Amino acid sequence: MLIAHCEDVARNQGSKAIHVIGNPHAKDFYSAVGFNLVGTTQTRFGIGLLFCRSLELLSCKV
Protein backbone atom coordinates (compact mmCIF):
# COMPACT_ATOMS: atom_id res chain seq x y z
CA MET A 1 0.00 0.00 0.00
CA LEU A 2 2.91 2.35 0.70
CA ILE A 3 4.32 1.89 -2.82
CA ALA A 4 0.87 2.44 -4.37
CA HIS A 5 0.45 5.63 -2.33
CA CYS A 6 3.89 6.90 -3.42
CA GLU A 7 2.99 6.15 -7.05
CA ASP A 8 -0.25 8.13 -6.76
CA VAL A 9 1.50 11.11 -5.18
CA ALA A 10 4.30 11.04 -7.77
CA ARG A 11 1.86 10.78 -10.71
CA ASN A 12 -0.26 13.64 -9.34
CA GLN A 13 2.87 15.79 -9.20
CA GLY A 14 3.76 14.93 -12.82
CA SER A 15 6.57 12.45 -12.17
CA LYS A 16 7.28 9.80 -14.76
CA ALA A 17 9.20 7.39 -12.49
CA ILE A 18 10.13 6.65 -8.89
CA HIS A 19 13.82 6.21 -8.09
CA VAL A 20 15.09 4.53 -4.92
CA ILE A 21 18.52 3.91 -3.43
CA GLY A 22 18.05 0.67 -1.54
CA ASN A 23 20.01 -1.50 0.80
CA PRO A 24 21.24 -4.71 -0.90
CA HIS A 25 19.20 -6.67 1.67
CA ALA A 26 16.02 -5.05 0.26
CA LYS A 27 16.68 -6.14 -3.34
CA ASP A 28 14.02 -8.86 -3.33
CA PHE A 29 11.42 -6.50 -1.87
CA TYR A 30 11.94 -3.78 -4.48
CA SER A 31 11.98 -6.35 -7.29
CA ALA A 32 8.76 -7.91 -5.97
CA VAL A 33 6.94 -4.56 -6.03
CA GLY A 34 7.97 -3.76 -9.60
CA PHE A 35 11.23 -1.85 -9.37
CA ASN A 36 14.06 -2.54 -11.81
CA LEU A 37 17.65 -2.60 -10.65
CA VAL A 38 19.48 -0.01 -12.79
CA GLY A 39 22.86 0.35 -11.06
CA THR A 40 24.75 0.91 -7.84
CA THR A 41 26.10 3.88 -5.93
CA GLN A 42 28.34 4.44 -2.95
CA THR A 43 26.56 5.70 0.18
CA ARG A 44 27.91 6.48 3.63
CA PHE A 45 26.58 3.06 4.67
CA GLY A 46 28.24 1.15 1.81
CA ILE A 47 27.02 0.14 -1.63
CA GLY A 48 23.45 1.16 -2.44
CA LEU A 49 21.36 -0.34 -5.20
CA LEU A 50 19.68 2.06 -7.63
CA PHE A 51 16.11 1.07 -8.48
CA CYS A 52 13.58 2.63 -10.81
CA ARG A 53 9.87 2.03 -11.25
CA SER A 54 8.32 3.64 -14.29
CA LEU A 55 4.97 5.33 -13.93
CA GLU A 56 4.48 5.21 -17.71
CA LEU A 57 4.56 2.50 -20.33
CA LEU A 58 8.16 3.38 -21.20
CA SER A 59 10.98 1.77 -19.26
CA CYS A 60 13.18 3.61 -16.78
CA LYS A 61 16.32 5.30 -18.04
CA VAL A 62 19.50 5.87 -16.09
mmJSON file of the N, C-alpha and C atoms, coordinates in Angstrom:
{"data_MODEL":{"atom_site":{
"group_PDB":["ATOM","ATOM","ATOM","ATOM","ATOM","ATOM","ATOM","ATOM","ATOM","ATOM","ATOM","ATOM","ATOM","ATOM","ATOM","ATOM","ATOM","ATOM","ATOM","ATOM","ATOM","ATOM","ATOM","ATOM","ATOM","ATOM","ATOM","ATOM","ATOM","ATOM","ATOM","ATOM","ATOM","ATOM","ATOM","ATOM","ATOM","ATOM","ATOM","ATOM","ATOM","ATOM","ATOM","ATOM","ATOM","ATOM","ATOM","ATOM","ATOM","ATOM","ATOM","ATOM","ATOM","ATOM","ATOM","ATOM","ATOM","ATOM","ATOM","ATOM","ATOM","ATOM","ATOM","ATOM","ATOM","ATOM","ATOM","ATOM","ATOM","ATOM","ATOM","ATOM","ATOM","ATOM","ATOM","ATOM","ATOM","ATOM","ATOM","ATOM","ATOM","ATOM","ATOM","ATOM","ATOM","ATOM","ATOM","ATOM","ATOM","ATOM","ATOM","ATOM","ATOM","ATOM","ATOM","ATOM","ATOM","ATOM","ATOM","ATOM","ATOM","ATOM","ATOM","ATOM","ATOM","ATOM","ATOM","ATOM","ATOM","ATOM","ATOM","ATOM","ATOM","ATOM","ATOM","ATOM","ATOM","ATOM","ATOM","ATOM","ATOM","ATOM","ATOM","ATOM","ATOM","ATOM","ATOM","ATOM","ATOM","ATOM","ATOM","ATOM","ATOM","ATOM","ATOM","ATOM","ATOM","ATOM","ATOM","ATOM","ATOM","ATOM","ATOM","ATOM","ATOM","ATOM","ATOM","ATOM","ATOM","ATOM","ATOM","ATOM","ATOM","ATOM","ATOM","ATOM","ATOM","ATOM","ATOM","ATOM","ATOM","ATOM","ATOM","ATOM","ATOM","ATOM","ATOM","ATOM","ATOM","ATOM","ATOM","ATOM","ATOM","ATOM","ATOM","ATOM","ATOM","ATOM","ATOM","ATOM","ATOM","ATOM","ATOM","ATOM","ATOM","ATOM"],
"id":[1,2,3,4,5,6,7,8,9,10,11,12,13,14,15,16,17,18,19,20,21,22,23,24,25,26,27,28,29,30,31,32,33,34,35,36,37,38,39,40,41,42,43,44,45,46,47,48,49,50,51,52,53,54,55,56,57,58,59,60,61,62,63,64,65,66,67,68,69,70,71,72,73,74,75,76,77,78,79,80,81,82,83,84,85,86,87,88,89,90,91,92,93,94,95,96,97,98,99,100,101,102,103,104,105,106,107,108,109,110,111,112,113,114,115,116,117,118,119,120,121,122,123,124,125,126,127,128,129,130,131,132,133,134,135,136,137,138,139,140,141,142,143,144,145,146,147,148,149,150,151,152,153,154,155,156,157,158,159,160,161,162,163,164,165,166,167,168,169,170,171,172,173,174,175,176,177,178,179,180,181,182,183,184,185,186],
"type_symbol":["N","C","C","N","C","C","N","C","C","N","C","C","N","C","C","N","C","C","N","C","C","N","C","C","N","C","C","N","C","C","N","C","C","N","C","C","N","C","C","N","C","C","N","C","C","N","C","C","N","C","C","N","C","C","N","C","C","N","C","C","N","C","C","N","C","C","N","C","C","N","C","C","N","C","C","N","C","C","N","C","C","N","C","C","N","C","C","N","C","C","N","C","C","N","C","C","N","C","C","N","C","C","N","C","C","N","C","C","N","C","C","N","C","C","N","C","C","N","C","C","N","C","C","N","C","C","N","C","C","N","C","C","N","C","C","N","C","C","N","C","C","N","C","C","N","C","C","N","C","C","N","C","C","N","C","C","N","C","C","N","C","C","N","C","C","N","C","C","N","C","C","N","C","C","N","C","C","N","C","C","N","C","C","N","C","C"],
"label_atom_id":["N","CA","C","N","CA","C","N","CA","C","N","CA","C","N","CA","C","N","CA","C","N","CA","C","N","CA","C","N","CA","C","N","CA","C","N","CA","C","N","CA","C","N","CA","C","N","CA","C","N","CA","C","N","CA","C","N","CA","C","N","CA","C","N","CA","C","N","CA","C","N","CA","C","N","CA","C","N","CA","C","N","CA","C","N","CA","C","N","CA","C","N","CA","C","N","CA","C","N","CA","C","N","CA","C","N","CA","C","N","CA","C","N","CA","C","N","CA","C","N","CA","C","N","CA","C","N","CA","C","N","CA","C","N","CA","C","N","CA","C","N","CA","C","N","CA","C","N","CA","C","N","CA","C","N","CA","C","N","CA","C","N","CA","C","N","CA","C","N","CA","C","N","CA","C","N","CA","C","N","CA","C","N","CA","C","N","CA","C","N","CA","C","N","CA","C","N","CA","C","N","CA","C","N","CA","C","N","CA","C","N","CA","C","N","CA","C"],
"label_alt_id":[null,null,null,null,null,null,null,null,null,null,null,null,null,null,null,null,null,null,null,null,null,null,null,null,null,null,null,null,null,null,null,null,null,null,null,null,null,null,null,null,null,null,null,null,null,null,null,null,null,null,null,null,null,null,null,null,null,null,null,null,null,null,null,null,null,null,null,null,null,null,null,null,null,null,null,null,null,null,null,null,null,null,null,null,null,null,null,null,null,null,null,null,null,null,null,null,null,null,null,null,null,null,null,null,null,null,null,null,null,null,null,null,null,null,null,null,null,null,null,null,null,null,null,null,null,null,null,null,null,null,null,null,null,null,null,null,null,null,null,null,null,null,null,null,null,null,null,null,null,null,null,null,null,null,null,null,null,null,null,null,null,null,null,null,null,null,null,null,null,null,null,null,null,null,null,null,null,null,null,null,null,null,null,null,null,null],
"label_comp_id":["MET","MET","MET","LEU","LEU","LEU","ILE","ILE","ILE","ALA","ALA","ALA","HIS","HIS","HIS","CYS","CYS","CYS","GLU","GLU","GLU","ASP","ASP","ASP","VAL","VAL","VAL","ALA","ALA","ALA","ARG","ARG","ARG","ASN","ASN","ASN","GLN","GLN","GLN","GLY","GLY","GLY","SER","SER","SER","LYS","LYS","LYS","ALA","ALA","ALA","ILE","ILE","ILE","HIS","HIS","HIS","VAL","VAL","VAL","ILE","ILE","ILE","GLY","GLY","GLY","ASN","ASN","ASN","PRO","PRO","PRO","HIS","HIS","HIS","ALA","ALA","ALA","LYS","LYS","LYS","ASP","ASP","ASP","PHE","PHE","PHE","TYR","TYR","TYR","SER","SER","SER","ALA","ALA","ALA","VAL","VAL","VAL","GLY","GLY","GLY","PHE","PHE","PHE","ASN","ASN","ASN","LEU","LEU","LEU","VAL","VAL","VAL","GLY","GLY","GLY","THR","THR","THR","THR","THR","THR","GLN","GLN","GLN","THR","THR","THR","ARG","ARG","ARG","PHE","PHE","PHE","GLY","GLY","GLY","ILE","ILE","ILE","GLY","GLY","GLY","LEU","LEU","LEU","LEU","LEU","LEU","PHE","PHE","PHE","CYS","CYS","CYS","ARG","ARG","ARG","SER","SER","SER","LEU","LEU","LEU","GLU","GLU","GLU","LEU","LEU","LEU","LEU","LEU","LEU","SER","SER","SER","CYS","CYS","CYS","LYS","LYS","LYS","VAL","VAL","VAL"],
"label_asym_id":["A","A","A","A","A","A","A","A","A","A","A","A","A","A","A","A","A","A","A","A","A","A","A","A","A","A","A","A","A","A","A","A","A","A","A","A","A","A","A","A","A","A","A","A","A","A","A","A","A","A","A","A","A","A","A","A","A","A","A","A","A","A","A","A","A","A","A","A","A","A","A","A","A","A","A","A","A","A","A","A","A","A","A","A","A","A","A","A","A","A","A","A","A","A","A","A","A","A","A","A","A","A","A","A","A","A","A","A","A","A","A","A","A","A","A","A","A","A","A","A","A","A","A","A","A","A","A","A","A","A","A","A","A","A","A","A","A","A","A","A","A","A","A","A","A","A","A","A","A","A","A","A","A","A","A","A","A","A","A","A","A","A","A","A","A","A","A","A","A","A","A","A","A","A","A","A","A","A","A","A","A","A","A","A","A","A"],
"label_entity_id":["1","1","1","1","1","1","1","1","1","1","1","1","1","1","1","1","1","1","1","1","1","1","1","1","1","1","1","1","1","1","1","1","1","1","1","1","1","1","1","1","1","1","1","1","1","1","1","1","1","1","1","1","1","1","1","1","1","1","1","1","1","1","1","1","1","1","1","1","1","1","1","1","1","1","1","1","1","1","1","1","1","1","1","1","1","1","1","1","1","1","1","1","1","1","1","1","1","1","1","1","1","1","1","1","1","1","1","1","1","1","1","1","1","1","1","1","1","1","1","1","1","1","1","1","1","1","1","1","1","1","1","1","1","1","1","1","1","1","1","1","1","1","1","1","1","1","1","1","1","1","1","1","1","1","1","1","1","1","1","1","1","1","1","1","1","1","1","1","1","1","1","1","1","1","1","1","1","1","1","1","1","1","1","1","1","1"],
"label_seq_id":[1,1,1,2,2,2,3,3,3,4,4,4,5,5,5,6,6,6,7,7,7,8,8,8,9,9,9,10,10,10,11,11,11,12,12,12,13,13,13,14,14,14,15,15,15,16,16,16,17,17,17,18,18,18,19,19,19,20,20,20,21,21,21,22,22,22,23,23,23,24,24,24,25,25,25,26,26,26,27,27,27,28,28,28,29,29,29,30,30,30,31,31,31,32,32,32,33,33,33,34,34,34,35,35,35,36,36,36,37,37,37,38,38,38,39,39,39,40,40,40,41,41,41,42,42,42,43,43,43,44,44,44,45,45,45,46,46,46,47,47,47,48,48,48,49,49,49,50,50,50,51,51,51,52,52,52,53,53,53,54,54,54,55,55,55,56,56,56,57,57,57,58,58,58,59,59,59,60,60,60,61,61,61,62,62,62],
"pdbx_PDB_ins_code":[null,null,null,null,null,null,null,null,null,null,null,null,null,null,null,null,null,null,null,null,null,null,null,null,null,null,null,null,null,null,null,null,null,null,null,null,null,null,null,null,null,null,null,null,null,null,null,null,null,null,null,null,null,null,null,null,null,null,null,null,null,null,null,null,null,null,null,null,null,null,null,null,null,null,null,null,null,null,null,null,null,null,null,null,null,null,null,null,null,null,null,null,null,null,null,null,null,null,null,null,null,null,null,null,null,null,null,null,null,null,null,null,null,null,null,null,null,null,null,null,null,null,null,null,null,null,null,null,null,null,null,null,null,null,null,null,null,null,null,null,null,null,null,null,null,null,null,null,null,null,null,null,null,null,null,null,null,null,null,null,null,null,null,null,null,null,null,null,null,null,null,null,null,null,null,null,null,null,null,null,null,null,null,null,null,null],
"Cartn_x":[0.821,0.0,0.868,2.033,2.911,3.431,3.828,4.324,3.205,2.0,0.871,0.587,0.658,0.449,1.528,2.787,3.887,3.71,3.259,2.987,1.916,0.838,-0.254,0.229,0.978,1.496,2.436,3.339,4.298,3.59,2.62,1.863,1.123,0.488,-0.261,0.639,1.918,2.871,3.591,3.197,3.759,5.007,5.373,6.569,6.316,7.369,7.278,7.872,8.578,9.201,9.509,9.678,10.129,11.508,12.462,13.822,14.105,14.785,15.09,16.541,17.228,18.519,18.226,18.412,18.051,19.235,19.053,20.011,20.025,21.197,21.235,20.326,20.081,19.196,17.736,17.398,16.024,15.793,16.779,16.683,15.436,15.178,14.019,12.699,12.63,11.422,11.151,12.151,11.94,11.637,12.283,11.985,10.549,10.11,8.763,7.664,7.958,6.938,7.13,7.914,7.967,9.105,10.077,11.232,12.258,12.968,14.055,15.377,16.315,17.653,18.371,18.851,19.479,20.933,21.455,22.855,23.152,24.327,24.751,25.366,25.462,26.102,26.712,27.726,28.34,27.555,27.202,26.555,27.44,27.105,27.911,27.781,26.792,26.585,27.157,27.723,28.236,27.559,27.612,27.022,25.505,24.907,23.453,23.033,21.9,21.358,20.398,20.551,19.676,18.527,17.315,16.114,15.27,14.5,13.582,12.286,11.183,9.873,9.179,8.949,8.323,6.854,6.379,4.968,4.274,4.99,4.484,4.727,4.335,4.559,6.02,6.753,8.164,9.004,10.121,10.977,11.795,12.351,13.176,14.51,15.029,16.324,17.256,18.506,19.502,20.076],
"Cartn_y":[-1.193,0.0,1.261,1.19,2.351,2.677,1.665,1.888,2.47,1.933,2.438,3.902,4.246,5.63,6.537,6.106,6.898,7.079,6.038,6.152,7.205,7.165,8.129,9.563,9.778,11.115,11.565,10.692,11.041,11.353,10.519,10.78,12.123,12.389,13.638,14.868,14.694,15.79,15.819,14.928,14.932,14.096,13.293,12.452,11.302,10.889,9.797,8.5,8.577,7.392,7.662,6.572,6.647,6.01,6.715,6.212,5.989,4.883,4.531,4.087,4.506,3.908,2.97,1.68,0.674,-0.094,-0.612,-1.504,-2.822,-3.429,-4.706,-5.783,-5.702,-6.673,-6.484,-5.334,-5.048,-5.332,-5.902,-6.144,-6.944,-8.027,-8.865,-8.114,-7.272,-6.495,-5.561,-4.749,-3.778,-4.476,-5.588,-6.35,-6.866,-7.347,-7.908,-6.868,-5.599,-4.558,-3.758,-4.317,-3.758,-2.822,-2.693,-1.848,-2.642,-1.942,-2.54,-2.047,-2.962,-2.598,-1.964,-0.721,-0.009,0.356,0.051,0.35,0.321,0.821,0.906,2.279,2.629,3.881,3.696,4.479,4.441,5.367,4.867,5.699,5.692,6.475,6.481,5.165,4.352,3.06,1.902,2.195,1.146,1.243,0.158,0.14,0.19,1.069,1.155,0.712,0.098,-0.338,0.725,1.068,2.059,1.337,1.676,1.07,2.147,1.726,2.627,1.871,2.562,2.026,3.067,2.714,3.637,3.818,5.038,5.331,5.479,5.158,5.208,3.854,3.749,2.504,2.337,3.444,3.379,2.898,2.276,1.773,2.904,2.641,3.615,3.781,5.007,5.3,5.801,5.44,5.868,7.194],
"Cartn_z":[0.0,0.0,0.0,0.671,0.697,-0.7,-1.459,-2.822,-3.692,-3.588,-4.372,-4.022,-2.75,-2.326,-2.922,-2.855,-3.419,-4.924,-5.609,-7.052,-7.322,-6.568,-6.758,-6.538,-5.472,-5.179,-6.295,-6.713,-7.765,-9.081,-9.473,-10.707,-10.638,-9.502,-9.339,-9.415,-9.126,-9.204,-10.552,-11.474,-12.817,-13.014,-12.034,-12.165,-13.131,-13.803,-14.76,-14.216,-13.087,-12.494,-11.025,-10.285,-8.893,-8.847,-8.235,-8.089,-6.613,-6.31,-4.921,-4.843,-3.781,-3.434,-2.28,-2.529,-1.54,-1.003,0.177,0.803,0.03,-0.193,-0.899,-0.284,1.021,1.665,1.25,0.679,0.264,-1.224,-1.896,-3.34,-3.705,-3.013,-3.329,-3.139,-2.095,-1.868,-3.037,-3.397,-4.48,-5.799,-6.064,-7.286,-7.257,-6.099,-5.972,-6.173,-5.874,-6.031,-7.325,-8.253,-9.598,-9.931,-9.061,-9.366,-10.159,-11.046,-11.814,-11.25,-11.09,-10.651,-11.833,-11.674,-12.788,-12.529,-11.335,-11.06,-9.577,-9.238,-7.84,-7.594,-6.321,-5.934,-4.557,-4.269,-2.946,-2.021,-0.841,0.178,1.417,2.402,3.628,4.391,4.018,4.674,3.858,2.696,1.807,0.447,-0.289,-1.627,-1.531,-2.323,-2.438,-3.828,-3.915,-5.197,-5.722,-6.996,-7.625,-8.313,-7.907,-8.477,-9.141,-10.142,-10.814,-11.102,-10.891,-11.255,-12.111,-13.357,-14.29,-13.944,-14.113,-13.927,-15.275,-16.33,-17.707,-18.355,-19.603,-20.33,-20.736,-20.816,-21.2,-20.027,-20.33,-19.263,-18.645,-17.473,-16.775,-17.5,-17.452,-18.043,-16.95,-17.068,-16.092,-16.513],
"occupancy":[1.0,1.0,1.0,1.0,1.0,1.0,1.0,1.0,1.0,1.0,1.0,1.0,1.0,1.0,1.0,1.0,1.0,1.0,1.0,1.0,1.0,1.0,1.0,1.0,1.0,1.0,1.0,1.0,1.0,1.0,1.0,1.0,1.0,1.0,1.0,1.0,1.0,1.0,1.0,1.0,1.0,1.0,1.0,1.0,1.0,1.0,1.0,1.0,1.0,1.0,1.0,1.0,1.0,1.0,1.0,1.0,1.0,1.0,1.0,1.0,1.0,1.0,1.0,1.0,1.0,1.0,1.0,1.0,1.0,1.0,1.0,1.0,1.0,1.0,1.0,1.0,1.0,1.0,1.0,1.0,1.0,1.0,1.0,1.0,1.0,1.0,1.0,1.0,1.0,1.0,1.0,1.0,1.0,1.0,1.0,1.0,1.0,1.0,1.0,1.0,1.0,1.0,1.0,1.0,1.0,1.0,1.0,1.0,1.0,1.0,1.0,1.0,1.0,1.0,1.0,1.0,1.0,1.0,1.0,1.0,1.0,1.0,1.0,1.0,1.0,1.0,1.0,1.0,1.0,1.0,1.0,1.0,1.0,1.0,1.0,1.0,1.0,1.0,1.0,1.0,1.0,1.0,1.0,1.0,1.0,1.0,1.0,1.0,1.0,1.0,1.0,1.0,1.0,1.0,1.0,1.0,1.0,1.0,1.0,1.0,1.0,1.0,1.0,1.0,1.0,1.0,1.0,1.0,1.0,1.0,1.0,1.0,1.0,1.0,1.0,1.0,1.0,1.0,1.0,1.0,1.0,1.0,1.0,1.0,1.0,1.0],
"B_iso_or_equiv":[0.0,0.0,0.0,0.0,0.0,0.0,0.0,0.0,0.0,0.0,0.0,0.0,0.0,0.0,0.0,0.0,0.0,0.0,0.0,0.0,0.0,0.0,0.0,0.0,0.0,0.0,0.0,0.0,0.0,0.0,0.0,0.0,0.0,0.0,0.0,0.0,0.0,0.0,0.0,0.0,0.0,0.0,0.0,0.0,0.0,0.0,0.0,0.0,0.0,0.0,0.0,0.0,0.0,0.0,0.0,0.0,0.0,0.0,0.0,0.0,0.0,0.0,0.0,0.0,0.0,0.0,0.0,0.0,0.0,0.0,0.0,0.0,0.0,0.0,0.0,0.0,0.0,0.0,0.0,0.0,0.0,0.0,0.0,0.0,0.0,0.0,0.0,0.0,0.0,0.0,0.0,0.0,0.0,0.0,0.0,0.0,0.0,0.0,0.0,0.0,0.0,0.0,0.0,0.0,0.0,0.0,0.0,0.0,0.0,0.0,0.0,0.0,0.0,0.0,0.0,0.0,0.0,0.0,0.0,0.0,0.0,0.0,0.0,0.0,0.0,0.0,0.0,0.0,0.0,0.0,0.0,0.0,0.0,0.0,0.0,0.0,0.0,0.0,0.0,0.0,0.0,0.0,0.0,0.0,0.0,0.0,0.0,0.0,0.0,0.0,0.0,0.0,0.0,0.0,0.0,0.0,0.0,0.0,0.0,0.0,0.0,0.0,0.0,0.0,0.0,0.0,0.0,0.0,0.0,0.0,0.0,0.0,0.0,0.0,0.0,0.0,0.0,0.0,0.0,0.0,0.0,0.0,0.0,0.0,0.0,0.0],
"pdbx_formal_charge":[null,null,null,null,null,null,null,null,null,null,null,null,null,null,null,null,null,null,null,null,null,null,null,null,null,null,null,null,null,null,null,null,null,null,null,null,null,null,null,null,null,null,null,null,null,null,null,null,null,null,null,null,null,null,null,null,null,null,null,null,null,null,null,null,null,null,null,null,null,null,null,null,null,null,null,null,null,null,null,null,null,null,null,null,null,null,null,null,null,null,null,null,null,null,null,null,null,null,null,null,null,null,null,null,null,null,null,null,null,null,null,null,null,null,null,null,null,null,null,null,null,null,null,null,null,null,null,null,null,null,null,null,null,null,null,null,null,null,null,null,null,null,null,null,null,null,null,null,null,null,null,null,null,null,null,null,null,null,null,null,null,null,null,null,null,null,null,null,null,null,null,null,null,null,null,null,null,null,null,null,null,null,null,null,null,null],
"auth_seq_id":[1,1,1,2,2,2,3,3,3,4,4,4,5,5,5,6,6,6,7,7,7,8,8,8,9,9,9,10,10,10,11,11,11,12,12,12,13,13,13,14,14,14,15,15,15,16,16,16,17,17,17,18,18,18,19,19,19,20,20,20,21,21,21,22,22,22,23,23,23,24,24,24,25,25,25,26,26,26,27,27,27,28,28,28,29,29,29,30,30,30,31,31,31,32,32,32,33,33,33,34,34,34,35,35,35,36,36,36,37,37,37,38,38,38,39,39,39,40,40,40,41,41,41,42,42,42,43,43,43,44,44,44,45,45,45,46,46,46,47,47,47,48,48,48,49,49,49,50,50,50,51,51,51,52,52,52,53,53,53,54,54,54,55,55,55,56,56,56,57,57,57,58,58,58,59,59,59,60,60,60,61,61,61,62,62,62],
"auth_comp_id":["MET","MET","MET","LEU","LEU","LEU","ILE","ILE","ILE","ALA","ALA","ALA","HIS","HIS","HIS","CYS","CYS","CYS","GLU","GLU","GLU","ASP","ASP","ASP","VAL","VAL","VAL","ALA","ALA","ALA","ARG","ARG","ARG","ASN","ASN","ASN","GLN","GLN","GLN","GLY","GLY","GLY","SER","SER","SER","LYS","LYS","LYS","ALA","ALA","ALA","ILE","ILE","ILE","HIS","HIS","HIS","VAL","VAL","VAL","ILE","ILE","ILE","GLY","GLY","GLY","ASN","ASN","ASN","PRO","PRO","PRO","HIS","HIS","HIS","ALA","ALA","ALA","LYS","LYS","LYS","ASP","ASP","ASP","PHE","PHE","PHE","TYR","TYR","TYR","SER","SER","SER","ALA","ALA","ALA","VAL","VAL","VAL","GLY","GLY","GLY","PHE","PHE","PHE","ASN","ASN","ASN","LEU","LEU","LEU","VAL","VAL","VAL","GLY","GLY","GLY","THR","THR","THR","THR","THR","THR","GLN","GLN","GLN","THR","THR","THR","ARG","ARG","ARG","PHE","PHE","PHE","GLY","GLY","GLY","ILE","ILE","ILE","GLY","GLY","GLY","LEU","LEU","LEU","LEU","LEU","LEU","PHE","PHE","PHE","CYS","CYS","CYS","ARG","ARG","ARG","SER","SER","SER","LEU","LEU","LEU","GLU","GLU","GLU","LEU","LEU","LEU","LEU","LEU","LEU","SER","SER","SER","CYS","CYS","CYS","LYS","LYS","LYS","VAL","VAL","VAL"],
"auth_asym_id":["A","A","A","A","A","A","A","A","A","A","A","A","A","A","A","A","A","A","A","A","A","A","A","A","A","A","A","A","A","A","A","A","A","A","A","A","A","A","A","A","A","A","A","A","A","A","A","A","A","A","A","A","A","A","A","A","A","A","A","A","A","A","A","A","A","A","A","A","A","A","A","A","A","A","A","A","A","A","A","A","A","A","A","A","A","A","A","A","A","A","A","A","A","A","A","A","A","A","A","A","A","A","A","A","A","A","A","A","A","A","A","A","A","A","A","A","A","A","A","A","A","A","A","A","A","A","A","A","A","A","A","A","A","A","A","A","A","A","A","A","A","A","A","A","A","A","A","A","A","A","A","A","A","A","A","A","A","A","A","A","A","A","A","A","A","A","A","A","A","A","A","A","A","A","A","A","A","A","A","A","A","A","A","A","A","A"],
"auth_atom_id":["N","CA","C","N","CA","C","N","CA","C","N","CA","C","N","CA","C","N","CA","C","N","CA","C","N","CA","C","N","CA","C","N","CA","C","N","CA","C","N","CA","C","N","CA","C","N","CA","C","N","CA","C","N","CA","C","N","CA","C","N","CA","C","N","CA","C","N","CA","C","N","CA","C","N","CA","C","N","CA","C","N","CA","C","N","CA","C","N","CA","C","N","CA","C","N","CA","C","N","CA","C","N","CA","C","N","CA","C","N","CA","C","N","CA","C","N","CA","C","N","CA","C","N","CA","C","N","CA","C","N","CA","C","N","CA","C","N","CA","C","N","CA","C","N","CA","C","N","CA","C","N","CA","C","N","CA","C","N","CA","C","N","CA","C","N","CA","C","N","CA","C","N","CA","C","N","CA","C","N","CA","C","N","CA","C","N","CA","C","N","CA","C","N","CA","C","N","CA","C","N","CA","C","N","CA","C","N","CA","C","N","CA","C","N","CA","C"],
"pdbx_PDB_model_num":[1,1,1,1,1,1,1,1,1,1,1,1,1,1,1,1,1,1,1,1,1,1,1,1,1,1,1,1,1,1,1,1,1,1,1,1,1,1,1,1,1,1,1,1,1,1,1,1,1,1,1,1,1,1,1,1,1,1,1,1,1,1,1,1,1,1,1,1,1,1,1,1,1,1,1,1,1,1,1,1,1,1,1,1,1,1,1,1,1,1,1,1,1,1,1,1,1,1,1,1,1,1,1,1,1,1,1,1,1,1,1,1,1,1,1,1,1,1,1,1,1,1,1,1,1,1,1,1,1,1,1,1,1,1,1,1,1,1,1,1,1,1,1,1,1,1,1,1,1,1,1,1,1,1,1,1,1,1,1,1,1,1,1,1,1,1,1,1,1,1,1,1,1,1,1,1,1,1,1,1,1,1,1,1,1,1]
}}}
